[in-house]
Amino acid sequence: MFYLKIVAQSRLQVFGDLHGTERWKTLLDTSADKIIFLGDYVDSHGEISEMQIVYNLYDLLALKKNYEDKIVLLWGNHDVAYFLPDVFKYVGLHTSNYRSTLQKLFKSNYEFFQAAYQQKNYLFTHAGLHKRFWQNDLQSEGTDYARMLNYRFLLEPEIFCKASWYRLGAGDYGSIFWADKREFVDEHTNLPRPENWLSGLIQVVGHQPVPEITDCTWQNSTMTWLDTWSNHHSDADAVLELEI
């Protein structure tokens, strides 16, 4: 007997850092199978009002609640600073008047956010998963990355404070909230630093401002940075569409 195996593909829409911008509302395609936001919903660079940042976060949460299985809201380093201010000491400077409001909003809705999302060998985090963070700090093996990252973040969030000197930290590498592009790609040669990559993993991240959507490949692994400079302005239009 002959069997035909058909593997259905999922269509994904991925948004980089928002920092209060609302352009996602005009680009949103709810017919996609998954819509992923890579974090950093708050702390603009002075162009977005604090009130707009709060209302924008309310709108994102409403979207998540209306399409709970479709929408993925990832934590960013700016967001966790409000969610767990005693753990993550970094606090944004542009929302001081609304700090308590944002803290309450994140804490009362924390179950709608997650540290990582994975589909097949595609991993979505805010800043990227460094090989040594995975193996040394989390002491993890295998390829079920998102499950372990989400579990450990809720259990031991202090592990995720780690940042390298690229981000004014004390470590040689950062966590999924703080990893810097230069930890994965040599800033002078633009070549990958393979000792820091996880083999066979395709990563999509934000966090690092880039002039345009940027890819880097090493053997069977790829990293894509989606936090384009335009994302920090009200006319942001960078969105990545994938079929997995």
C-alpha positions in Angstrom: 0.0 0.0 0.0 1.3 3.5 -0.9 1.0 6.3 1.7 1.4 9.9 0.8 2.6 12.1 3.7 1.6 15.7 3.5 3.4 18.1 5.8 1.4 21.3 6.3 3.3 24.5 6.6 2.5 27.2 9.1 2.5 30.9 8.2 4.1 33.1 10.8 4.2 36.9 11.1 6.9 38.3 13.3 7.2 41.8 14.7 10.4 43.3 16.2 10.7 45.7 19.1 7.8 48.1 19.3 8.8 50.6 22.1 5.3 52.0 22.0 4.8 52.3 18.2 1.4 51.4 16.8 2.2 50.6 13.2 1.7 46.9 13.9 -2.0 47.5 14.0 -2.0 48.3 10.2 0.3 45.4 9.4 -1.3 42.8 11.5 -2.6 39.8 9.5 -4.8 37.7 11.7 -5.1 35.0 9.0 -1.5 34.0 9.9 -1.2 30.8 11.9 1.0 32.5 14.5 1.8 36.2 15.2 4.9 36.7 17.3 6.0 39.9 19.0 9.7 39.8 20.0 9.3 42.0 23.1 10.3 45.5 24.3 6.8 47.0 24.2 7.8 50.0 26.4 10.4 52.7 26.8 10.5 54.7 23.6 13.3 57.0 22.7 11.3 60.2 23.4 9.1 60.2 20.3 6.2 58.2 21.8 4.2 59.6 24.7 4.1 57.7 27.9 0.4 57.5 27.7 0.5 56.0 24.2 3.0 53.4 25.4 0.5 52.3 28.1 -2.5 52.2 25.8 -0.5 50.4 23.1 0.3 47.7 25.7 -3.3 47.5 26.6 -4.2 46.9 23.0 -1.5 44.2 22.6 -3.0 42.4 25.7 -6.5 42.7 24.3 -5.2 41.2 21.0 -3.6 38.3 22.9 -6.8 37.6 24.9 -8.9 37.6 21.7 -6.5 35.3 19.8 -4.8 33.6 22.7 -3.6 30.5 20.7 -2.4 32.6 17.8 -0.6 35.5 19.4 2.8 35.1 21.1 4.0 37.9 23.3 7.7 37.5 24.2 9.4 39.2 27.1 12.1 41.8 26.3 14.7 43.2 28.6 12.7 46.5 28.9 9.6 44.6 29.9 11.0 42.3 32.5 12.5 45.3 34.3 8.9 46.3 35.1 7.7 42.8 35.7 10.4 41.9 38.2 12.1 45.2 39.1 13.9 43.7 42.2 15.5 41.1 39.9 16.2 43.1 36.7 17.7 46.4 37.9 17.6 48.1 34.5 14.6 50.5 34.4 13.7 52.6 31.4 14.1 56.4 31.7 11.2 57.4 29.4 8.2 56.1 31.4 9.0 57.3 34.9 5.5 58.8 35.3 3.9 55.5 34.4 6.3 53.1 36.0 3.9 51.9 38.6 1.2 51.6 36.0 3.4 49.4 33.8 4.6 47.3 36.7 1.0 46.5 37.7 0.0 45.9 34.1 2.8 43.4 33.5 2.4 41.7 36.9 -1.4 41.2 36.5 -1.0 39.8 33.0 2.3 37.9 33.2 0.6 34.6 32.2 0.1 36.1 28.7 3.9 36.6 28.1 6.7 34.0 27.7 10.4 34.0 27.4 10.7 31.9 24.2 8.7 30.3 21.4 9.8 27.4 19.3 8.4 25.8 16.2 10.4 22.9 14.7 14.0 24.2 14.7 13.0 27.8 14.7 13.5 29.6 18.0 12.1 33.0 18.8 13.5 35.0 21.7 14.1 38.7 22.3 17.9 38.8 22.0 19.1 35.3 21.0 20.2 32.1 22.7 24.0 31.9 23.2 25.5 28.4 23.3 27.3 29.0 26.6 24.2 30.4 28.2 22.3 27.3 27.2 25.0 24.8 28.3 26.7 26.6 31.2 24.1 28.8 32.9 21.1 26.6 32.2 23.1 23.4 32.1 20.8 22.1 29.4 21.1 19.7 26.6 18.8 18.6 23.7 16.8 20.8 21.4 13.6 21.5 23.3 14.9 25.1 23.9 11.7 27.0 24.4 10.2 24.7 26.9 13.3 24.8 29.1 13.7 28.6 28.7 10.1 29.3 29.7 10.3 26.9 32.7 13.6 28.2 34.0 12.6 31.9 33.6 9.6 31.4 35.9 11.6 29.3 38.3 14.9 31.2 38.4 14.6 34.6 36.7 17.8 35.9 38.2 19.8 33.7 35.8 18.4 35.7 32.9 20.0 39.0 34.2 23.3 38.1 32.6 24.7 40.6 30.2 28.1 40.9 28.5 30.4 43.9 28.5 28.9 44.8 25.1 25.8 45.7 27.1 27.6 47.1 30.1 27.4 43.8 32.0 30.1 41.8 33.7 29.7 38.5 31.7 31.3 37.2 28.5 27.9 36.7 27.0 24.3 37.6 27.7 21.0 35.8 28.3 18.1 35.7 25.9 17.1 39.2 27.0 20.6 40.7 26.8 22.7 38.9 24.2 24.3 41.3 21.8 24.7 40.7 18.0 28.4 41.1 18.4 28.5 37.9 20.5 27.3 36.0 17.5 28.9 37.9 14.6 32.3 39.5 14.6 31.8 43.3 14.4 34.9 43.8 12.2 34.7 41.0 9.7 30.9 40.4 9.8 31.6 36.7 10.0 29.9 34.4 12.4 31.5 33.4 15.7 30.7 29.7 15.5 31.8 28.9 19.1 28.7 30.8 20.3 26.2 29.2 18.0 23.9 26.2 18.6 24.0 23.8 15.7 21.0 23.4 13.5 19.0 26.2 15.2 17.3 29.0 13.2 16.9 32.0 15.5 14.8 35.1 15.0 15.5 37.9 17.4 15.0 41.6 18.0 16.9 43.7 20.6 19.8 44.8 18.4 19.1 47.9 16.3 20.0 47.2 12.7 19.5 49.3 9.5 17.4 46.5 7.9 16.4 43.0 8.6 19.8 41.2 8.8 20.7 37.5 8.5 23.8 35.6 9.2 24.4 31.9 8.5 26.9 29.3 9.8 26.6 25.8 8.4 23.1 24.7 9.2 22.2 27.5 11.6 20.9 31.0 10.9 20.2 34.1 12.9 17.9 36.9 11.8 17.8 40.3 13.6 14.5 42.1 13.2 14.9 45.3 15.3 15.3 47.7 12.4 16.0 51.3 13.1 12.5 52.3 11.8 11.0 50.1 14.6 11.9 52.9 17.0 9.8 55.4 15.2 6.1 55.8 14.6 6.4 54.9 10.9 7.9 51.5 11.7 7.1 48.9 9.0 9.5 46.0 9.6 7.7 42.7 9.8 9.0 39.3 8.9 6.8 36.7 7.3 7.8 33.0 7.4 6.5 29.7 6.3 7.6 26.8 8.5 
